[in-house]
Amino acid sequence: MVSRFFPSPPPMLLLLFLLICTSSAAAADSSGDPATGGFTRLFSFGDSITDAGNLVSFVPSSPAASPPYGETFFGRPTGRFCDGRLIVDFLAEALRLPYLTPFLRGKTAEDFRQGANFAVAGATALSQDFFKEMGLDLTIIPPFSLDVQLDWFKGLLQTLGSTDKERKEIMSKSLFLMGEVGGNDYNHPFFQNRSFTTEIKPLVPKVIAKIENAIKVLIDLGAKTIVVPGNFPIGCVPRYLTMFQNKTNPKYYDAFGCINWLNDFSKEHNRALKHMLEQIPRDPTVTVVYGDYYDTTLEITHRPTIHGFKKETVLVACCGDGGPYNSNSLFGCGGPSSNLCSGPSAHISWDGLHLTEAAYNFVAHHMLHGPNSEPCIVPSN
């Protein structure tokens, strides 16, 4: 029998578990609502890792608007870049909240009474104007950066709460998921063949500063619990493996076939993010935690079979357009020449850039449950 869970979570996941459990218990004490751990709303920001339909609201031709996206769980495309649910969906389920309404699809305040999803596929931490000044092609860089998403949230908050007291109450009992944010700030210039050394790597402090500002804005508005995930190991992503394949130097790849220098870059971003989170000023009632997407994804990459994934396809996209990683092009899933695997749940990568529902479920489980068999954020009954 295989397991979707591993017994020894990475240290940062343990920290995430302890901090969420602590804040949830405190919130439950004050709210008297153990069913949701005290969280009555969930708000999320970010990009395609979290987007549940915002991009397709203004780009109906988006790949995620067509089959086979959504086939595993929803049975139809929903605008999610996945075969089913995302991490944010599993968090909502655990909190006994409905799946979040994408902000651009909501019509009235009632659509957002239990939260909202502001994430937009392709979105960045830095502004679209910043990348315009870099000379990038803006075709797939939407004008909905983190600052824009924050402005959306601030406007919605005014609608949800008519007084400062009401708005503070909403903030204090909400869980905020900040991304991940920043992956696309690096993806877009990578995919447009920009220099890693002189143009991409120097973006890290700028991206971290934008995330820091967003956290401070939420804290100033009254947020008490914010989860800030790091970046995934992009050296194990099929699209990147295709872009930088055919290298003969054995030191280029690790023992599992991932590209060392790209994973080192993800770790550099994550180190800077964690350092910022440790330094950000806040009072003792505010919990800001780091979500370790990196180590959790590496766990299923390094030990796939014990978690129910196929070793042979650990670096191969389920849905793509051929090549050794089934990811010859950026948007190869769903096209006339695409190849679709028969069992997405055995794959880690869905379309060469995004994970399958099964992989997202694994990451979400360890954000929620940590090392214990009786998690405190999920109701025990």
C-alpha positions as CSV (number, residue, x, y, z in Angstrom):
1,M,0.0,0.0,0.0
2,V,1.3,3.5,-0.8
3,S,0.7,6.6,1.2
4,R,0.1,10.2,0.2
5,F,1.7,11.3,3.5
6,F,5.3,11.2,4.8
7,P,6.2,10.8,8.5
8,S,8.9,13.4,8.9
9,P,7.9,16.8,7.5
10,P,10.6,19.4,6.8
11,P,11.4,21.7,9.7
12,M,9.7,24.8,8.1
13,L,6.5,22.8,7.6
14,L,6.6,21.9,11.3
15,L,6.9,25.6,12.1
16,L,4.0,26.4,9.8
17,F,1.9,23.7,11.5
18,L,2.7,25.0,15.0
19,L,2.1,28.6,14.2
20,I,-1.2,28.0,12.3
21,C,-2.4,25.7,15.1
22,T,-1.5,28.3,17.8
23,S,-3.3,31.1,16.0
24,S,-6.2,28.9,15.2
25,A,-6.6,27.8,18.7
26,A,-6.5,31.4,19.9
27,A,-9.1,32.4,17.4
28,A,-11.3,29.5,18.2
29,D,-11.2,30.5,21.9
30,S,-12.5,34.0,21.0
31,S,-15.0,33.0,18.3
32,G,-16.4,29.9,19.8
33,D,-16.3,28.3,16.3
34,P,-14.2,25.1,16.5
35,A,-15.5,23.9,13.1
36,T,-13.2,26.4,11.3
37,G,-10.5,26.9,13.9
38,G,-11.8,30.4,14.3
39,F,-11.3,31.4,10.7
40,T,-14.6,32.6,9.1
41,R,-13.0,33.8,5.8
42,L,-10.1,32.9,3.6
43,F,-8.5,35.4,1.2
44,S,-5.8,34.5,-1.3
45,F,-3.4,36.4,-3.6
46,G,-1.0,35.2,-6.2
47,D,-0.7,33.7,-9.6
48,S,-1.7,30.5,-11.5
49,I,-0.8,28.3,-8.5
50,T,-3.8,29.9,-6.7
51,D,-6.0,31.4,-9.5
52,A,-9.4,29.7,-9.6
53,G,-10.8,31.6,-12.6
54,N,-9.7,35.3,-12.6
55,L,-7.6,35.0,-15.7
56,V,-10.3,33.4,-17.9
57,S,-12.6,36.2,-16.9
58,F,-10.8,38.6,-19.2
59,V,-8.9,36.1,-21.4
60,P,-11.5,33.5,-22.4
61,S,-9.0,31.9,-24.7
62,S,-6.7,31.0,-21.7
63,P,-5.6,27.3,-21.8
64,A,-7.3,26.7,-18.5
65,A,-10.6,27.5,-20.1
66,S,-10.5,24.3,-22.2
67,P,-10.4,20.6,-21.6
68,P,-8.6,18.6,-20.2
69,Y,-8.2,21.2,-17.4
70,G,-10.5,20.4,-14.5
71,E,-11.1,16.8,-15.7
72,T,-10.2,15.1,-12.4
73,F,-12.4,16.8,-9.9
74,F,-14.7,19.3,-11.4
75,G,-15.3,17.4,-14.6
76,R,-15.0,20.6,-16.6
77,P,-12.5,23.6,-17.0
78,T,-12.9,26.1,-14.2
79,G,-10.0,28.4,-15.0
80,R,-7.7,26.5,-12.6
81,F,-4.4,25.5,-14.2
82,C,-4.7,22.0,-12.9
83,D,-6.7,18.8,-13.5
84,G,-8.6,19.5,-10.3
85,R,-8.3,21.3,-7.0
86,L,-5.5,23.7,-5.9
87,I,-3.8,24.2,-2.6
88,V,-6.2,27.0,-1.7
89,D,-9.2,24.7,-2.5
90,F,-7.9,22.1,0.0
91,L,-7.4,24.9,2.6
92,A,-11.0,26.0,2.1
93,E,-12.3,22.5,2.5
94,A,-10.3,22.0,5.7
95,L,-11.7,25.3,7.1
96,R,-15.2,24.2,6.0
97,L,-15.5,27.1,3.8
98,P,-16.8,27.1,0.2
99,Y,-14.3,27.3,-2.7
100,L,-13.4,31.0,-3.0
101,T,-15.1,33.1,-5.6
102,P,-12.6,34.6,-8.1
103,F,-12.7,38.3,-7.6
104,L,-13.4,39.1,-11.2
105,R,-16.3,36.7,-11.3
106,G,-18.1,38.1,-8.2
107,K,-21.2,40.3,-8.7
108,T,-22.2,41.3,-5.2
109,A,-20.7,41.4,-1.7
110,E,-22.6,38.2,-0.9
111,D,-20.3,36.4,-3.3
112,F,-17.4,37.2,-0.9
113,R,-18.9,36.8,2.5
114,Q,-16.6,33.9,3.3
115,G,-13.6,35.1,1.4
116,A,-12.3,35.9,-2.1
117,N,-9.6,34.8,-4.5
118,F,-7.6,37.6,-6.0
119,A,-4.9,35.5,-7.7
120,V,-4.4,35.9,-11.4
121,A,-2.5,33.4,-13.6
122,G,0.6,35.0,-14.9
123,A,0.6,37.8,-12.3
124,T,3.8,39.1,-10.8
125,A,4.9,40.8,-7.6
126,L,6.4,43.6,-9.6
127,S,4.2,45.8,-11.8
128,Q,3.6,45.3,-15.5
129,D,5.2,48.6,-16.1
130,F,8.4,47.3,-14.5
131,F,8.6,44.6,-17.1
132,K,7.7,47.0,-19.9
133,E,10.7,49.0,-18.9
134,M,12.8,45.8,-19.1
135,G,11.7,45.5,-22.6
136,L,9.7,42.3,-22.2
137,D,6.8,41.3,-24.4
138,L,3.8,41.9,-22.2
139,T,1.5,39.5,-24.1
140,I,1.3,37.0,-21.2
141,I,2.0,39.4,-18.3
142,P,-1.3,40.6,-17.0
143,P,-1.7,44.0,-15.5
144,F,-2.8,42.5,-12.1
145,S,0.4,42.6,-10.0
146,L,0.3,42.1,-6.2
147,D,-0.3,45.8,-5.6
148,V,-3.3,45.7,-7.9
149,Q,-4.7,42.6,-6.1
150,L,-4.2,44.4,-2.8
151,D,-6.2,47.4,-4.1
152,W,-9.0,45.0,-5.0
153,F,-8.9,43.6,-1.5
154,K,-9.0,47.0,0.1
155,G,-12.0,48.0,-2.0
156,L,-13.8,44.7,-1.1
157,L,-13.1,45.1,2.6
158,Q,-14.9,48.5,2.5
159,T,-17.9,46.8,1.0
160,L,-17.9,43.9,3.5
161,G,-17.5,46.1,6.6
162,S,-19.3,49.4,6.9
163,T,-17.4,50.5,10.1
164,D,-13.8,50.3,11.2
165,K,-14.8,47.9,13.9
166,E,-16.5,45.6,11.5
167,R,-13.5,45.6,9.2
168,K,-11.1,44.9,12.0
169,E,-13.3,42.0,13.0
170,I,-13.2,40.6,9.5
171,M,-9.5,40.9,9.3
172,S,-8.8,39.3,12.7
173,K,-10.9,36.2,11.8
174,S,-9.6,35.7,8.3
175,L,-6.8,33.5,7.1
176,F,-4.7,35.1,4.3
177,L,-2.7,33.1,1.8
178,M,-0.1,35.3,0.2
179,G,0.7,33.3,-3.0
180,E,3.0,31.9,-3.8
181,V,4.1,35.2,-5.2
182,G,7.2,35.9,-7.3
183,G,7.6,32.9,-9.4
184,N,6.3,34.7,-12.5
185,D,8.7,37.6,-11.9
186,Y,11.4,35.1,-12.8
187,N,9.4,33.0,-15.3
188,H,8.6,35.8,-17.7
189,P,12.2,36.9,-18.3
190,F,13.4,33.3,-18.3
191,F,10.9,32.4,-21.0
192,Q,12.0,35.4,-23.0
193,N,15.6,34.3,-22.9
194,R,16.9,37.1,-20.7
195,S,20.2,36.9,-18.9
196,F,20.0,35.0,-15.6
197,T,23.1,36.8,-14.1
198,T,22.4,40.4,-15.0
199,E,18.6,40.5,-15.3
200,I,16.8,37.7,-13.5
201,K,18.8,37.1,-10.3
202,P,18.9,40.8,-9.4
203,L,15.1,40.8,-9.2
204,V,15.0,38.8,-6.0
205,P,15.3,41.7,-3.5
206,K,12.8,43.7,-5.5
207,V,10.3,40.8,-5.4
208,I,10.8,40.3,-1.7
209,A,10.3,44.0,-1.0
210,K,6.9,43.8,-2.8
211,I,5.8,40.8,-0.7
212,E,7.0,42.6,2.4
213,N,4.9,45.6,1.6
214,A,1.8,43.5,1.0
215,I,2.2,41.8,4.3
216,K,2.6,45.2,6.1
217,V,-0.5,46.5,4.4
218,L,-2.6,43.5,5.6
219,I,-1.2,43.8,9.1
220,D,-2.0,47.5,9.2
221,L,-5.6,46.6,8.1
222,G,-5.8,44.2,11.0
223,A,-4.8,40.8,9.7
224,K,-3.8,38.3,12.4
225,T,-2.8,35.2,10.4
226,I,-0.9,35.3,7.1
227,V,0.7,32.3,5.3
228,V,3.4,33.2,2.9
229,P,4.6,30.3,0.7
230,G,8.0,30.1,-0.9
231,N,8.8,29.1,-4.4
232,F,8.8,25.6,-5.8
233,P,12.0,23.8,-6.9
234,I,11.9,25.0,-10.5
235,G,14.9,22.8,-11.4
236,C,12.4,19.9,-11.3
237,V,9.8,21.6,-13.4
238,P,9.3,19.9,-16.8
239,R,9.2,23.1,-18.8
240,Y,12.5,24.3,-17.4
241,L,14.1,20.8,-17.8
242,T,13.1,21.0,-21.5
243,M,14.5,24.6,-21.9
244,F,17.9,23.6,-20.4
245,Q,18.2,19.9,-21.5
246,N,21.0,18.1,-23.2
247,K,23.7,19.2,-20.8
248,T,26.6,16.7,-20.6
249,N,28.1,18.0,-17.3
250,P,27.0,15.4,-14.6
251,K,27.1,18.2,-12.0
252,Y,24.4,20.0,-13.9
253,Y,21.8,17.7,-12.5
254,D,21.2,16.2,-9.1
255,A,20.7,12.5,-8.4
256,F,17.0,12.8,-9.3
257,G,17.4,14.6,-12.6
258,C,16.6,18.1,-11.4
259,I,18.7,21.1,-12.5
260,N,21.0,22.1,-9.6
261,W,21.5,25.8,-10.4
262,L,17.8,26.4,-10.9
263,N,16.9,24.8,-7.6
264,D,19.7,26.8,-6.0
265,F,18.0,29.9,-7.3
266,S,14.6,28.8,-5.8
267,K,16.4,28.3,-2.5
268,E,18.0,31.8,-2.8
269,H,14.5,33.3,-3.2
270,N,13.2,31.3,-0.3
271,R,16.1,32.2,2.0
272,A,15.5,35.9,1.3
273,L,11.8,35.5,1.9
274,K,12.3,33.7,5.2
275,H,14.8,36.3,6.4
276,M,12.3,39.0,5.6
277,L,9.5,37.2,7.4
278,E,11.7,36.9,10.5
279,Q,12.5,40.6,10.4
280,I,9.1,42.1,9.6
281,P,7.8,44.1,12.6
282,R,4.5,42.9,14.1
283,D,2.9,42.6,17.6
284,P,2.5,39.3,19.4
285,T,-1.1,38.9,18.2
286,V,0.0,38.6,14.6
287,T,1.2,35.4,13.1
288,V,3.1,35.4,9.8
289,V,4.3,32.0,8.7
290,Y,6.4,30.6,5.9
291,G,4.8,27.9,3.7
292,D,7.5,25.5,2.5
293,Y,6.3,24.5,-0.9
294,Y,10.0,23.7,-1.9
295,D,10.8,20.8,0.5
296,T,7.3,19.3,0.3
297,T,7.5,19.1,-3.5
298,L,11.0,17.7,-3.3
299,E,9.8,15.0,-1.0
300,I,7.4,13.5,-3.6
301,T,10.0,14.1,-6.3
302,H,12.7,12.2,-4.3
303,R,10.4,9.5,-2.9
304,P,7.5,9.3,-5.3
305,T,6.4,5.6,-5.0
306,I,5.8,5.7,-1.3
307,H,3.4,8.6,-1.8
308,G,1.5,7.1,-4.7
309,F,3.3,8.7,-7.6
310,K,5.1,6.9,-10.5
311,K,8.9,7.0,-10.4
312,E,9.1,6.8,-14.2
313,T,7.1,10.0,-14.7
314,V,8.2,12.1,-11.7
315,L,9.7,14.8,-14.0
316,V,7.2,14.3,-16.9
317,A,4.1,16.4,-17.5
318,C,0.8,14.5,-17.6
319,C,-0.6,16.8,-20.3
320,G,1.8,18.2,-22.8
321,D,3.1,18.2,-26.4
322,G,5.9,15.7,-26.4
323,G,9.6,15.5,-25.8
324,P,11.4,13.7,-22.9
325,Y,9.5,15.8,-20.4
326,N,6.2,16.1,-22.4
327,S,6.7,19.8,-22.3
328,N,8.1,21.0,-25.6
329,S,6.2,24.3,-25.5
330,L,4.9,26.7,-22.9
331,F,1.2,26.0,-23.4
332,G,1.3,22.5,-24.9
333,C,-1.6,21.0,-22.8
334,G,-4.9,20.9,-24.5
335,G,-3.7,21.7,-28.0
336,P,-4.4,19.5,-31.1
337,S,-1.0,17.7,-30.7
338,S,-1.0,17.3,-26.9
339,N,-0.5,14.0,-25.1
340,L,-2.6,13.3,-22.1
341,C,-1.7,10.6,-19.5
342,S,-4.3,8.1,-18.4
343,G,-3.8,8.7,-14.6
344,P,-3.0,12.3,-13.5
345,S,-2.9,11.2,-9.8
346,A,0.3,9.3,-10.5
347,H,2.0,12.4,-11.9
348,I,3.5,15.3,-10.0
349,S,3.4,17.8,-12.9
350,W,0.1,18.4,-14.7
351,D,1.0,20.6,-17.7
352,G,4.7,21.2,-17.4
353,L,4.5,24.2,-15.2
354,H,1.7,23.4,-12.7
355,L,1.2,20.5,-10.4
356,T,-1.6,17.9,-10.5
357,E,-4.4,17.9,-8.0
358,A,-2.7,14.9,-6.3
359,A,0.5,16.8,-5.8
360,Y,-1.3,20.0,-4.6
361,N,-3.3,17.8,-2.2
362,F,0.0,16.5,-0.7
363,V,1.4,20.0,-0.2
364,A,-1.9,21.2,1.3
365,H,-2.1,18.3,3.6
366,H,1.3,19.1,5.2
367,M,0.5,22.7,5.5
368,L,-2.7,21.8,7.5
369,H,-1.7,18.7,9.4
370,G,2.0,18.9,10.1
371,P,3.4,16.0,11.9
372,N,0.4,15.0,14.1
373,S,-2.4,12.7,13.3
374,E,-4.9,15.0,15.0
375,P,-4.5,18.4,13.4
376,C,-5.9,21.4,15.2
377,I,-6.9,23.5,12.2
378,V,-9.2,20.8,10.8
379,P,-12.2,19.8,12.9
380,S,-11.8,16.4,14.5
381,N,-15.5,15.4,14.2
